[in-house]
Amino acid sequence: MTTDEDPVTEELPLVVLVDADSASASEIVAGALRDDKRANLVGHRTFGKALVQGTRELRDGGALKLTIARYRTPSGQDINEKGLVPGIRVVDDLGTPKIDEALQRALKISAEKVG
């Protein structure tokens, strides 16, 4: 696929599914899209992994693990250990393993915005 025009459009709805397994880079991207009012977050609270850690080897063979940076969303929200709370909370029903309730809700929201 190629285009001679700007390939990014704000006219198409964007919904990001998140849950407790959404961590680190995916949380940063989801938070940035939410803060920019470009996407709705659907699902439930994310993991809350927003630290960068480095390890220094010690002379005695041990190691020292240090937090060297923290990620924040563009609005400044620190999501470490708190995660992101989606604007539209949906929890999948374990009793319906063939149905993804969060995905169904995201598709419905997208269709409504296009519609």
MISE-651444 format. One line per 3 residues: number of its first residue (from 1); their letters; for each residue x, z, y of C-alpha. Coordinates in Angstrom, 2 decimals, always signed. Layout:
BEGIN
NUM> a> X Z Y  ...
This chain:
BEGIN
1> mtt> +0.00 +0.00 +0.00  +1.28 -0.88 +3.45  -0.08 -0.85 +6.98
4> ded> +0.93 -2.19 +10.36  -1.13 +0.53 +12.03  -0.76 +4.31 +12.21
7> pvt> -1.38 +5.37 +8.58  -2.70 +8.78 +9.55  -6.32 +9.12 +10.55
10> eel> -8.16 +12.18 +11.69  -11.48 +10.55 +10.96  -11.37 +11.24 +7.23
13> plv> -12.22 +14.78 +6.16  -9.46 +16.81 +4.59  -10.18 +19.76 +2.31
16> vlv> -7.39 +21.79 +0.71  -8.09 +23.73 -2.47  -6.23 +27.06 -2.63
19> dad> -6.16 +30.02 -4.99  -3.90 +32.84 -6.17  -1.49 +30.27 -7.66
22> sas> -0.96 +28.62 -4.26  +2.36 +29.95 -3.05  +5.32 +29.29 -0.81
25> ase> +5.46 +25.67 +0.44  +1.84 +24.94 -0.48  +0.73 +27.95 +1.58
28> iva> +2.78 +26.81 +4.57  +1.27 +23.30 +4.43  -2.26 +24.65 +3.95
31> gal> -1.79 +27.12 +6.81  -0.43 +24.41 +9.12  -3.35 +22.08 +8.36
34> rdd> -5.80 +24.93 +8.95  -4.15 +26.06 +12.19  -4.19 +22.47 +13.46
37> kra> -7.92 +22.35 +12.64  -7.20 +19.33 +10.46  -8.42 +20.78 +7.16
40> nlv> -10.82 +23.27 +5.68  -9.38 +25.62 +3.07  -11.64 +26.12 +0.06
43> ghr> -11.14 +28.56 -2.82  -9.79 +32.07 -2.68  -6.85 +34.02 -1.27
46> tfg> -3.42 +32.52 -1.85  -0.46 +34.30 -3.42  +1.34 +35.35 -0.23
49> kal> +4.90 +34.13 -0.88  +6.51 +33.45 +2.48  +10.07 +34.71 +2.22
52> vqg> +13.37 +32.90 +1.83  +15.89 +34.88 -0.14  +19.60 +34.45 -0.62
55> tre> +21.93 +36.00 -3.18  +25.48 +37.18 -2.53  +27.77 +37.80 -5.45
58> lrd> +29.72 +41.04 -5.31  +33.35 +41.48 -6.41  +32.36 +43.79 -9.24
61> gga> +30.13 +41.08 -10.78  +26.92 +42.42 -9.33  +24.76 +40.67 -6.79
64> lkl> +22.91 +41.49 -3.63  +19.61 +39.72 -2.96  +18.63 +39.51 +0.72
67> tia> +15.61 +38.23 +2.58  +17.09 +35.79 +5.08  +13.95 +34.22 +6.59
70> ryr> +10.16 +34.51 +6.80  +7.73 +31.63 +6.96  +4.85 +31.84 +9.40
73> tps> +2.01 +29.45 +10.05  +2.16 +27.51 +13.35  -0.19 +30.08 +14.92
76> gqd> +2.33 +32.79 +14.01  +0.43 +34.32 +11.09  +2.72 +36.10 +8.63
79> ine> +1.24 +35.37 +5.22  +3.75 +37.26 +3.11  +1.95 +39.56 +0.66
82> kgl> -1.33 +38.80 +2.48  -1.80 +35.14 +1.64  -4.22 +32.82 +3.35
85> vpg> -7.93 +33.54 +3.20  -9.86 +30.28 +3.03  -12.70 +29.66 +5.44
88> irv> -14.91 +28.71 +2.51  -14.51 +31.17 -0.34  -15.34 +29.92 -3.83
91> vdd> -14.35 +31.57 -7.09  -14.44 +29.54 -10.28  -16.78 +30.87 -12.94
94> lgt> -14.79 +31.45 -16.14  -18.02 +31.00 -18.08  -18.09 +27.33 -17.10
97> pki> -14.63 +26.06 -18.15  -15.56 +22.38 -17.79  -16.78 +22.81 -14.21
100> dea> -14.44 +23.47 -11.31  -16.71 +25.13 -8.75  -14.09 +25.03 -5.98
103> lqr> -13.52 +21.30 -6.49  -17.27 +20.65 -6.52  -17.67 +22.57 -3.26
106> alk> -14.74 +20.70 -1.67  -16.24 +17.34 -2.65  -19.62 +18.38 -1.22
109> isa> -18.00 +19.42 +2.09  -16.09 +16.12 +2.29  -19.23 +14.10 +1.59
112> ekv> -21.15 +15.98 +4.28  -18.46 +15.30 +6.86  -18.33 +11.59 +6.03
115> g> -22.07 +11.32 +5.81
